[in-house]
Amino acid sequence: MQGFKQESFLADENAADKNPKNFSNSCQVVSFFSPKGKSGRTTLIVNLALALVRITGEPVGIIDADTHFADMDAFLNIDPQSTIVEALRDLSYLKPGTLLDYFEEAVPNVYVLCGAKTPQQAAYVEPEGLTQLIKMARSSFRYVLVDMAPGFNPISIAVAEASQNVFLTAMADNAFEVQHLRRAMEIFESLDNYQQRVGCIISRLQPDMHHARELENQIGCPVMLLPNEYKLCAEAANNGRMALDVGPGSPLTAQIERLAQKLCPEGR
């Protein structure tokens, strides 16, 4: 697999020059949760980040908070010098500018804080510290996208509470997926203003308004459907690129761009 084009991102004294704006008041934190694994979260998050950058021209941060099986580094072919574990370890000594030193620039204006390298390091990722890290990251990015581990735990609840938008994600493999999403939705209904904050993205289903409304009634929140384009995604990964680059105008990329537009209707 070829690597994504990368440019080293040196924070230190140059961090302020890289991202001179302070996005604290305008940053939008969007988290992605799935009741179980293999939901397509990583593919969705990375391509959504690229779409947001193209629309806004502003930096987007990705935080891989999947504590046990983080794979953002493998997906982007990144060998990070630091991960979320080191960032949390040093958090009390950091400022927004120096926090950027722990992120890797995957593609221009898309920065990734990779997850723990081994499941054993999961113990170092705690809800309070992760919430503080997200809050600090808000000043450096227009959008912060957080990839959460499957299943409910104190970390996923804390991240959801710190997010302006939460998306439940799943692949349409069998009839139990909707049941799992509905159960998950019952928990997220405890969030303030959950009707405006929580949505659902189901992949491997052709976009169809009637079908989406049926699923919305069953699950209890707005639903977006993503078509199955495994070949496109595989081709993108094998060539060290993203689906939005390999298949512009495809049904999958059109849906991802539509989601990006909904998150930033003001555009530039």
QUILINRA-V238589 format. One record per helix or strand of 2 or more residues. SS is the DSSP state (hx for helix, st for strand). FROM is the first residue (numbers start at 0). LEN is the number of residues. Records with the same first field share a line. If there is no record, write none. Layout:
SS->FROM-LEN  FROM-LEN
This chain:
hx->11-7  40-16  71-4  83-6  90-3  95-7  118-6  126-11  153-8  175-13  193-4  208-11  229-9  242-4  250-13
st->27-6  59-6  103-4  109-4  142-6  164-7  197-6  221-5
